[in-house]
Amino acid sequence: MIKKMAVYCGARLGNRPKYAKAAYGFGKKMADHQIELVYGGGKYGLMRAVADGVLENGGIVHGIITEELKDRGAAYDKVQDFRVVPSMDKRKDTMMNLTDGMVALPGSIGTLEEISQAISWTAIGDNAKPVAFYNYAGFYDYLDKLLKRMNQDDFLENIYLDTVYFGTDFDKILQFMEDYQAPAYREY
């Protein structure tokens, strides 16, 4: 059962107001399903929108932020459980350990790096938790195609391609996570 979900997303709003609305809605659905949010602890961009969606609808938020980002004023003070860690590596590790599943909303290079690590760790056996992309407005279409190309060209096995879900329906993302069975790690 998914009780806590890590959400990786942009610390900026992007150039379309609908991104913030979608992130807020995603957070609201988490709260409606009594799923706690684990996120990067920021008060800007889509990070704040998803946190507000959870907080303003009675949910619980766990923020994990680095000392550097906190010192630069990025921390969101409304978060109930706030943890300050020394580095981005420790932040990613803490988030992954606290959660039952991970999802990426639209974002930039940091979002992509965090969710990519979760995917790659599946193949080596260090992540047994589900990974999904909230593919709002087709934001991750090209990544979906790239992963399928990796599979087609025999760099990514079917069992690992099948561990990643792309979709826009919260209930289907949640069902994917609830049904998820981690594959065996890659052997050489």
DAGIBEL-V19419 format. One record per backbone hydrogen bond with DSSP energy under -1.0 kcal/mol. NH is the residue of the N-H (numbers start at 0). CO is the residue of the C=O. Records with the same first field share a line. If there is no record, write none. Layout:
NH = CO / CO
This chain:
4 = 35
5 = 100
6 = 37
7 = 102
9 = 105
18 = 15
20 = 16
21 = 17
22 = 18
23 = 19
24 = 20
25 = 21
26 = 22
27 = 23
28 = 24
29 = 25
30 = 26
31 = 27
32 = 28
33 = 30
34 = 29
35 = 2
36 = 59
37 = 4
38 = 61
42 = 73
45 = 11
46 = 9
47 = 43
48 = 44
49 = 45
50 = 46
51 = 47
52 = 48
53 = 49
54 = 50
55 = 51
56 = 53
57 = 54
58 = 53
61 = 36
62 = 80
63 = 38
64 = 82
66 = 84
69 = 65
70 = 66
71 = 67
72 = 69
73 = 68
75 = 40
78 = 75
80 = 60
82 = 62
84 = 64
90 = 86
91 = 87
92 = 88
93 = 89
94 = 90
95 = 91
96 = 92
97 = 93
98 = 94
99 = 3
101 = 129
102 = 5
103 = 131
104 = 7
111 = 107
112 = 108
113 = 109
114 = 110
115 = 111
116 = 112
117 = 113
118 = 114
119 = 115
120 = 116
121 = 118
123 = 119
125 = 120
126 = 120
130 = 162
131 = 101
132 = 164
133 = 103
134 = 132 / 166
135 = 133
137 = 134
138 = 135
140 = 137
143 = 139
144 = 140
145 = 141
146 = 142
147 = 143
148 = 144
149 = 145
150 = 146
151 = 147
152 = 148
153 = 150
154 = 149
155 = 149
160 = 156
161 = 157
163 = 160
164 = 130
166 = 132
172 = 168
173 = 169
174 = 170
175 = 171
176 = 172
177 = 173
178 = 174
185 = 122
